Amino acid sequence: MGSLLKIQIPNDELHRRLGGGIPAGSIVLIEGDRGTGKSIFSQRLLYGLLKNDHTATYVSSQYTTPEFINQMESLGYSIIQDLIKRRLTFVSLYPLLVGVSDRRKFLSRFVGEPRLWKSDVMIIDSLSALLPQELDTDEIRAFSLHLKRLSSLGKVIIMTVNPADIDPEFLKILEEASSLLIRLSVKVFGGDLKNSATIVKYNNAMGIFQKIIPFRVEPRVGFIVEIAAVV
């Protein structure tokens, strides 16, 4: 597409470590076990995108709207004005995550709701909540094709997933569809536990990016990229 969605905010290195931003038309898959920082990573991307005048839809399986506002405020990432001015659309799945029969309809209803996909960026945290156990291969391939169609229009789709919560075959299909694949982990470094993001795949990168990005999170400060590398 030739354009780059900026994620730069003051005193933050993530935009540079990711090659200057996220190329338009990217499908971003953020993988990691519980506690590795998937939600924090996606929330940092959201805030950076909003601060650079991009519109976004954020779908959460974890937070209600007040809880999400408080979570972002705790990181120093205020989104209240973005919600008021409708630059950000927040969708909470939390009240809906009851009843197996209803959950079977989530994916088709989600894909078929055009209002959710009108923003420049769609963030799904987490995708696992949208995928019932009975989902078959044809359905997940149809979903990945839907993502491909949207990305061809220049939209960016960001998804988080815990590999333990999704069928390996489904995960492989999503990994193949992604243009930017990031795996998060927690490693021992210098005697401390450190969060680390490894870029496994980055198609169409428009700048030099760092393969391994160590990071930490501080209250009221947010996402902080570490200087030392974690190997």
Salt bridges, closest charged atoms under 4 A:
ASP12 OD2 - ARG44 NE 2.93
GLU13 OE1 - ARG16 NH2 2.48
GLU13 OE1 - ARG17 NE 3.51
GLU31 OE1 - ARG183 NE 3.01
ASP82 OD2 - LYS51 NZ 3.71
ASP82 OD1 - ARG87 NE 2.88
GLU113 OE2 - ARG115 NE 2.90
GLU134 OE2 - ARG104 NH2 3.91
GLU175 OE2 - ARG183 NH2 3.27
GLU218 OE2 - ARG216 NE 2.83
GLU226 OE2 - LYS194 NZ 3.34
GLU226 OE1 - ARG216 NH1 3.07
